[in-house]
Amino acid sequence: MQLLLKGEAINLDKAKALKLVDAVVPAADLVTSAKDWIKGGGKAVAPWDDKAFKLPGGPVYSKAGMMMFPAGNAIFRRETYDNYPAARAIMQCVYEGLQLPIDAALRVESRYFTQILRSKEAAAMIRSLFLSMQELNKGARRPQNVPATKVKKLAIIGAGFMGASVGYVSARAGIDVVLIDRDQESADKGKGHAQAVIDDLIKKGRAKESDRDAILSRISATADYSVLKDCDLIIEAVFEDRKVKAETYAKAQPLLKPDAIFASNTSTLPINSLAEEFKDQSKFIGIHFFSPVEKMMLVEIIVGKNTGDVALATALDYVRLIGKTPIVVNDSRGFFANRCVLRFTAEGLEMLMEGVPPAMIENTAKMAGMPVGPLSLSDEVALDLVLKIMKATEADLGANAIDQTQKKLLVEMVEKQGRFGRKNGKGFYDYPEKGKGQKSLWSALSGLQPKHLDPDTLDIEELKQRFLVVQAVEAARTVEDHVITDMREADVGSILGFGFAPFTGGTLSYIDFMGTKNFVELCHKLEAKYGSRFTPPKLLIEMAAKGETFYGRFPPKKLAAA
């Protein structure tokens, strides 16, 4: 059952130990070995075709069966929340098939398979996670008129956690990396982070000592900006503050070689406004990594209004070289991924202020298909950073641009209670010391709620829908705002970037498979009850009236070379 449900690849030795294969022989000896097997009394009849065959673990209704199926069902629910029809069908095939003769059992299996193959979940996941992802990895959005580029030397300004992680994945891909920080000690600390990551992999048996030496030999650390003169690509990963970034650009610009490309790893500040500090804006682009960089597969490439094709091609070639999946988006506050995922975390805070029990908020988000709850995710991002983004948005766009009750909650958490999230061991959750048990929701959290709702009166389905709809409707707005111009990028980006329910195929596929008309009706229902964050954009209302889908209205361009 574990093999079937996990679908993991296993090596030959393990397959033989599990008796999935009888023998492993070199290709040249195949026929000789087969003849020897026949001579040694090998039978043409498979064990399960033998009339005397008995199930090795005993029948379904036996002691062993009773230990397996009830526990298997519980694990299935815990892992999938019944969102993945294939996993349920596998459980059913095994349960029903073991009670039937093999031919009838295989007939049952083929029917379940056909049913799953025709499900909207299969269509959505195959389209986004297989076809679209492959096309984006092959460079579907790369300007065709620019010859291939290769970043040989990369500079990262800001050797903090993000910068050091970007340096590590780049060195791992064979690029020479310079980590630059305000003083030698900070720069060395960045290199130390790369060493810690690979030491951990060696400890787990996933890397060799020689890998560490090779990677670390490609990373140098310095406080001297003059090293920029040899670099093809410079990524700025300094503090998320306009003033700090502007000072960095002023210092770096005079030292760049003529064809160098400069990128900012900003997560929210618009690229166009940052590019104003730059003389040649055609060489300025956004390359937004997700944390933790070593694990997250997505990189968001943000094109400003003056970004040139060479900068875009260089960024895409670099992302491909480090083995990540790129999406290309146009500039806006929060770009694509953060615009959507901040809606998810904000919805969790909204529910908290409404009086929904904190544990119920977290559990319904996971039931909807999200990898973690919104309170947990806020802790990972860091509550002081969420508050900082809120304050920056308010400063730029005015008091109405943010939810004041949520700001009040975060001011209480961060400034009065000193709870910053996982990084200081206390946020919405309390975090034990490493290796000393699991995190748990902060016991005093419900004391900050203005009221408390009775969980038995709450509609679980509606809570689940709120989490997915609020993100999907924001994704539709990014299409209307021309931030997203290729539908594949919204879908792949939402699954890889912030774990949007993979069985839906992503934020726009979620709308397409529900039907635009049904989705708009659901938006209006939630809008009437909860407010304007559920208001569908004009584009969506127009599409619903015509019965259009996103992939029908905006068909992705196919790769000429593919």
Protein Blocks (a to p, Z undefined) as FASTA:
>chain_A
ZZmmnopacdfklmmmnomafbdcdfklmmmmmmmmmmnopafbdfklpmklccfkopfb
lfklmmmmmmmmmmmmmmnnomamklmmmmmmmmmmmmpcfklmmmmmmmmmmmmmmpmk
lmmmmmmmmmmmmmmmnopmgcfkbccdddfbdcdehjafklmmmmmmmmmnopacdddd
fbfklmmmmmmmmmmmmmmmmmnopacfklmmmmmmmpccdfbfklmmmpfbdcdfbdcd
fklmmmmmmmmmmmpcfklccddfbfkbcfklmmmmpmblmlgccddddddfklmmbdcd
dddfklcfklmmmmmmmmmmnopacddddddehijmmmmmmmmmmmmmmmmmnopafklm
mmmmmmnopabdfklmmmmnopklmmmmmmmmmmmnojklpcfklmmmmmmmmmmnopab
jknopafbccddehiacadddfklmmmpmbdcdfklpcfklmmmmmmmmmmmmmmmmmmn
omamcfklmmmmmmmmnopafknopaklmmmmnopklmmmmmmmmmmmnojklpccfklm
mmmmnopafklmmccdddfkZZ
